[in-house]
C-alpha cells in the first residue's frame, strides 16, 4: 500500500473536501480524487459516500482512516529516526501553537531556543486545539502548545497556569469591583474567542456550572480586536491574566474572577510513544528548564 493515496485520503477527511485537501498536499484536486479512487480500488470497497459537494466516511472508510492516521505518523517517525542514524540532522522543529494567547508565553522561549540552536529551523503552525491534536496524530507536527485537558493518547509537559480575568467596559457597573463571580455577569453579553479555541470551551463550561447560558454578542480570533469590542461597550471578554496585562486601554477594566477553578492551563503535548527528534527534544528540555525556574 502506497503512502501518497493514504495521505490524500486522510486530508480529504480532515479538510472536509477534495479541493481543500489538494491545497493541503500541494497538488491538484483531480490528483487527490485519483489517489482516493486508487486507494478504494486497492482495498476493494468504497471509502467515501459522495453526496454532492460533501463526502461522508463509509464504515470501511472509518476503519481505513483510523489506521491511515497511525501509519502516516509511524512513517514520519521512522524517516526522522533514520535521518539521525545516518547523520542527516536537518535541524527542523515543527511546532504547533494556538492562534490566540500564544505570543506572551512562547515569544521568549522561541527567542532563547533560536539563540541556543541557530542552525535549527522552526516551522510554526497556528491552529485551534482540535486541529493541533489531529496534526500530532498524523505526525505533521512534532509538538504542540495547547490547553489542558488533553486526550490521554498524548503525553504533555505543563507550561503555565493562569487565572482568567473579566475584561469590562470602564463604565460597566461591576468594573470597579475587587473581584466578581461569573454568575454576576449573566446579564452582560459575552464577547468570545472563536469556538474552535479552547478558551471558548472553558468559559462556556464554567458558565453552565454557574447556572446560565450566556448571550454571545460577538466572536473573534484576535485578542486586540476583542479588546476593542469591549471598549466599544459590546460586552465582557475573558482572557488569561498575563495576556490581559499586556493590553492597556483606559476604556476597559480588568477584574479578577472569584472562581478558583476557572483557569487557563497551557502545556506542551506530543503523541504518546512517538519518536522525538533532537530538535523536538531540545525544545522540551528548554520548556522544562524555564518552567522549573518559574
Secondary structure by P-SEA (a helix, b strand, c coil): ccaaaaaaaaaaaaaccaaaaaaaacccaaaaaaaaaaaaaaaccccccccccbbbbcaaaaaaaaaaaaaaaaaaaaaaaaaaaacccccccbbbbbccccccccaaaaaaaaaacccbbbbbbbbcaaaaaaaaaacccccccccccccccbbbbbcbbbbbbbbbcccccccccccccccccccbbbbccccccaaaaaaaaaaaaaccccccccccccaaaaaaaaaaccbbbbccaaaaaacccccbbbbbbccccbbbbbbbbccccccccaaaaaaaaaaaaaaaac
